[in-house]
């Protein structure tokens, strides 16, 4: 089985050519982050991903996390890997310097996060949720909560979790029943049960900090009565040392299709009187606060999709290069050739490659706006970037994760019969990927968020701003002789996206069922066109680099491959856009017809 190798050449291209590094350098705290420094950090991260995390991936799948009498044991070697992860400062990468973080731009940390996920997604889940816990406490927690928890969470010395759903609730958080009774000293005693808690119990760190949704006694029913609490596994003394074990325990862990190294826990609160918790922010605003963590997690799960896609592509490409089978198409009696020479195998590999590169590119571009929305000195720029982030988060989460399932499945197909055999590793990538379109909100939930909160609410204004940039690119492509042939394909795809968005905006208020049935196809359409936007930007940049003096240098092959990949994407992926738009606009009658199901 081949170990993961980070695609450093493409990651560096994304940072140098697609990411607006000039804007990042102007944001407070990022002035010292040069491209040379960023590339050096990428290189060190690649060593950790390929040398430490990737070799543990197979063991994580085979051995998995183990539950023993309320305790959870992680996979052999994971404690040592996590200790090194913390010691090397990787957990603190994107966190603010005020709390011990390294404060690197999100565009850089997202690429490194992709490496962790490509190398070992089950391991990567733990620091991802810890960062989200720290973000929520930083933005909405009291000074006392920040002083108690942030430095330990940022460093990774303690880990964090997100406790949302319960057996009767699923994705309907209005049905949450966790109870929180005030103790009179500003704290609360929580009783109830939470399910599907990733890394809710483990042996990697001395403490686990749970962010828990619950209802204070007398709170309104529904989402308006939910509050957010910090509930540590061990109580923290005034001097920062660990105190007594809190009344929260792991009742079991789930046996799953994939990500077996990641413990998915059932947590029980209050078996012995109540788990001590502290309120985050104001009462009854818990769901609002939790969305801080949830939106960050949704973006990160999209990055999981990119990493898993890259891992599956690498494995399929390596196998296709070494597997000798059959003669080349059109030749009689010739030598048997590697299957990468067969046209259909090339098509599958290019589907994997082109979509992975498109996902990586659009995710990195969105990451710039994640930082600018927080830090830009001008309010109008913060608002502009936030509108772009809000629009694209459901697309990144939904499209990248759905793609990862398809891409991992293609990887098995490239392997043929041995892809169905576990020893090749190809099956694990599919099993691991399959959860990503579900957790942190299913694709249907992301799509409903896209059509309702992100398109209908503002009349499509944020989307139109993106489409305007796409139109500008189409005009630039048309003016470039070597790329003019793909300009009409891109314009046709943008037309399709605009047509579908217009239908949503015009009909959401009057026929929400008809609009909603096309929400997931619209999300896929948006992802395809947005990914194409960045992939064709890449092709235009590559063409200009080739045309410049010394354009035939060492990078010429890389640039030529960028152009060829974009052409393939235009023909095989962007070409799906009109069909998807047709379904969005005209598909409701068939889908909602009575008596069909």
C-alpha positions, -999 to +999 in steps of 0.1 A: +000+000+000+014+034-010+018+060+017+002+095+012+024+122-003+011+158-001+007+174-036+031+201-028+035+214-063-002+221-067-005+234-031+023+259-038+006+269-071-027+276-052-009+297-026+012+317-051-013+321-080-049+317-068-049+329-032-050+367-027-018+368-006-016+406-010-049+409+009-038+385+035-005+403+041-025+435+048-046+419+075-036+425+111-012+398+124-002+383+090+024+408+079+053+385+086+038+355+067+056+356+033+051+331+006+085+316+012+077+311+049+043+295+039+060+271+015+085+261+041+057+253+066+040+233+039+072+213+034+074+205+071+038+195+073+042+172+044+069+153+063+047+149+093+017+138+072+036+112+051+061+101+078+039+100+109+002+101+102-001+081+070+016+049+083-010+048+111-039+051+088-042+014+080-039+004+117-066+029+126-089+011+102-081-024+112-077-020+150-100+010+156-108+027+189-117+004+217-142+009+246-134-007+279-155-001+310-162+035+302-127+043+290-116+046+253-083+034+241-070+048+208-051+029+182-015+017+190+009+045+181-017+073+182-007+086+216+029+090+205+018+106+172-005+131+190+022+140+215+045+148+186+017+167+169+013+189+199+051+192+206+057+204+170+030+231+174+007+218+147-024+221+168-018+258+174-012+267+137-043+288+129-051+300+165-045+336+177-011+345+191-028+359+222-035+324+234-003+308+222-013+301+186+009+307+156-017+328+138-011+316+102-036+325+075-065+301+070-055+295+034-023+280+046-038+261+075-065+247+052-039+232+029-021+217+059-054+204+072-059+187+038-026+169+044-038+156+078-070+143+062-053+128+032-028+110+055-052+100+083-087+115+085-097+096+116-067+112+135-073+146+120-109+148+134-096+154+169-076+186+164-102+199+140-129+198+167-105+211+193-099+242+172-136+247+169-141+245+206-114+271+211-130+294+185-164+293+203-149+300+237-127+328+223-157+345+206-184+340+232-169+328+264-163+349+295-128+360+304-128+334+331-136+306+306-109+320+282-083+321+310-092+285+321-094+267+288-080+286+257-043+281+261-046+244+268-070+239+238-049+260+215-018+240+223-036+207+220-027+198+256-065+194+261-090+185+233-125+197+226-158+183+214-191+195+201-222+179+218-253+186+198-276+158+191-295+132+212-313+099+204-347+115+198-333+146+180-311+137+151-306+169+131-337+185+147-320+203+175-352+219+186-359+184+202-328+186+225-337+176+261-304+179+280-313+197+312-292+223+331-301+232+366-285+263+382-266+256+413-267+292+427-230+298+423-231+306+386-226+270+375-251+244+363-257+207+367-263+189+334-283+157+331-290+138+299-274+119+270-256+130+238-248+107+209-224+107+179-197+126+199-165+125+180-135+120+203-159+123+233-137+100+252-100+090+245-066+085+261-047+111+241-049+140+266-054+146+303-087+165+298-115+168+273-136+200+271-171+194+259-193+222+245-228+210+253-263+222+241-289+220+269-320+237+284-319+257+316-349+250+338-379+270+326-364+278+292-388+280+262-393+249+241-377+247+206-345+263+195-351+295+214-346+277+247-312+262+241-281+273+259-244+264+255-222+251+283-186+242+288-184+208+306-149+194+312-141+157+317-121+168+347-130+200+367-102+226+367-089+241+399-083+278+404-045+273+397-052+255+364-045+220+377-070+192+372-095+184+399-122+158+404-137+137+376-168+154+363-201+135+361-198+127+324-190+093+311-188+073+279-215+046+278-203+031+245-187+038+211-202+031+177-191+003+153-190+021+120-185+018+083-154+039+083-131+063+103-127+034+127-098+050+145-120+079+156-141+071+186-178+081+181-192+081+216-224+080+235-219+104+265-241+102+296-243+133+318-255+133+354-256+097+365-244+108+399-261+141+405-252+161+375-222+172+354-208+206+364-210+231+335-205+268+329-227+289+307-211+303+275-225+338+268-262+344+275-289+320+283-310+306+254-285+317+227-267+284+226-276+273+191-265+307+178-231+303+195-227+267+185-230+277+148-197+295+153-182+261+158-205+243+134-197+266+104-160+262+110-165+224+112-185+224+080-157+241+061-132+217+077-153+186+067-152+200+031-114+199+035-117+163+046-134+156+013-104+172-006-079+152+014-097+119+010-101+126-027-063+132-031-055+101-012-078+080-034-064+095-066-028+089-056-035+052-049-054+048-082-027+066-102+001+045-087-018+013-094-027+023-129+010+030-137+022-004-124-007-027-134+001-044-168-030-056-186-041-060-222-027-043-253-033-007-261-066+002-279-062+001-317-032-021-317-032-058-327-007-082-312+012-054-294+028-057-260+006-056-229+007-021-213+001-004-180-036+002-176-030+040-175-027+037-213-063+026-216-087+055-225-114+047-200-088+044-171-074+078-182-109+093-181-115+080-146-081+092-133-087+127-148-121+129-133-104+122-099-076+146-106-095+175-120-122+176-094-097+173-066-077+202-079-109+223-084-120+216-048-086+225-034-086+257-053-120+270-044-116+260-008-083+280-006-100+311-022-128+309+003-102+306+031-089+341+023-124+355+029-127+336+062-098+357+075-107+390+057-143+388+071-128+388+106-098+411+103-101+435+074-098+471+087-127+484+065-163+474+075-175+472+039-147+448+030-155+426+060-192+425+049-183+416+014-160+388+024-185+375+049-212+374+023-189+353+001-181+330+030-217+325+039-226+317+003-198+292-002-196+273+031-225+250+022-210+245-013-176+236+001-191+212+027-217+196+004-199+195-030-165+185-017-178+157+004-202+143-022-173+144-046-150+125-022-174+096-022-176+095-060-138+099-064-130+072-039-155+049-057-137+057-090-105+047-072-119+013-065-130+010-101-095+018-114-081-009-092-107-034-106-111-066-087-083-059-062-100-026-053-126-047-036-099-063-015-091-045+017-053-049+015-051-024-013-065+004+009-088+016-018-119+004+000-110+022+032-109+056+014-145+050+002-157+039+037-140+068+054-154+093+028-189+081+031-196+098+065-184+132+052-217+141+034-236+133+066-220+147+097-220+184+105-252+186+085-262+163+056-259+175+020-297+181+021-292+204+051-264+223+033-285+226+002-315+240+021-292+264+038-279+275+004-313+281-012-329+297+019-304+316+040-279+323+012-299+329-020-335+337-012-328+359+018-306+384-001-323+380-034-292+363-049-270+394-045-240+375-031-243+349-058-245+376-085-213+391-073-196+357-078-212+353-112-199+387-123-163+375-115-170+343-135-181+364-165-149+384-163-129+352-164-149+340-194-141+371-213-103+367-205-104+331-216-121+341-249-093+366-256-066+340-251-061+321-283-049+289-267-079+288-243-107+304-263-122+271-271-132+264-235-146+299-229-180+291-244-182+259-223-175+279-192-200+306-202-227+280-208-221+266-174-223+301-158-255+307-177-269+275-163-260+285-127-275+319-131-307+304-145-311+281-116-304+308-090-329+331-106-355+303-104-348+299-067-350+336-059-382+340-078-401+310-065-388+303-029-414+324-012-444+311-032-434+274-038-408+263-013-414+226-020-407+229-057-375+249-050-364+226-022-366+194-043-339+209-065-317+222-037-291+194-038-288+195-076-283+233-073-256+228-047-238+204-070-243+228-099-228+256-079-198+235-068-191+224-104-192+259-118-173+275-088-146+247-090-144+253-128-140+290-122-108+284-102-095+256-124-099+278-155-083+306-136-054+282-131-053+274-168-052+311-177-024+318-153-005+287-166-008+299-201+005+333-193+035+317-174+043+296-205+041+326-228+064+347-206+102+347-210+117+314-197+082+299-199+097+267-211+117+262-179+114+236-152+077+243-145+066+241-181+053+205-177+033+215-146+017+244-164+009+224-195-007+198-173-028+225-156-041+236-190-049+200-201-067+193-168-088+224-171-098+214-207-108+180-195-129+195-167-146+218-191-156+189-214-165+163-188-176+182-156-187+217-166-208+201-194-231+187-167-242+222-157-271+227-181-287+193-172-285+201-135-301+235-141-328+219-161-336+196-132-337+225-107-360+246-129-383+219-143-379+188-121-404+195-093-435+181-111-421+147-115-404+145-080-434+157-061-461+139-080-486+121-057-486+083-059-451+079-072-437+066-039 
